[in-house]
Structures are given as structure tokens and as C-alpha cells.
Amino acid sequence: MSGRGNPGPDLVPDIRPCDQLVLEVVLVDVDMAISARVSVADRLPVSLVDERYPAAFLDADRLGSIASGALSRLVQCLREGETFGAEILVLDAAYVKVRVSSG
């Protein structure tokens, strides 16, 4: 038998309005020097790197990148001009958990 089987149900694209998109994620590729300069409850702007990869920034310095199941929707919202921030929920050296939301 050849061909591909159906591994599961078709994935439904995330179509939530940008202003209702909220993600709680652990940042990846955290810059330890930047991590030392932020605190829990700080809200950092989220921007695209190379128009493709969302990341949280402190001033012009990238704290860490955002990886999530709703990543494509977040990228689309950022490209449409919606502003997002990442509120730091947990901060332990390279482990940084944030809540990403619009506004």
C-alpha cells in the first residue's frame, strides 16, 4: 500500500481576532544578559525578526523568541500592524514565561 494516511483530523486555522489572541509561552533562545535586566511583571514589546519570527524585546535588544501553536496567527497579526506585548510571568535565568497579548 502506498500513499499517505490521514494522521488525524484536519487542523483548523486559528482565526481569533488579533485583539483576542493571548498566549502563555516559555521564550526560547533567551539572552541571559537581557534576562538579568528585566523583572517579573515587566511588559516588553513584541516584534518580528526578519518579518518572520516574533520575539520579545527590551529596547532594541532581543530577550527571547516566541514559539507557540498559534505562532502563525501571531505573525499574521503583527504583519497587519497589531501591537503586542509580552508580560513576564516567571523569570529564572534562562527560563522566561510570558503572556503575549495585544495592546
HUHU-V924136 format. One record per run of one state. SS is the DSSP state (@ for helix, = for strand, . for the rest). FROM is the first residue (numbers start at 1). LEN is the number of residues. If there is no record, write none. Layout:
BEGIN
SS:FROM:LEN  SS:FROM:LEN
END
This chain:
BEGIN
.:1:17  @:18:3  .:21:1  =:22:5  .:27:1  =:28:1  .:29:3  @:32:4  .:36:7  =:43:7  .:50:3  =:53:6  .:59:2  =:61:5  .:66:5  @:71:9  .:80:4  =:84:9  .:93:2  =:95:8  .:103:1
END
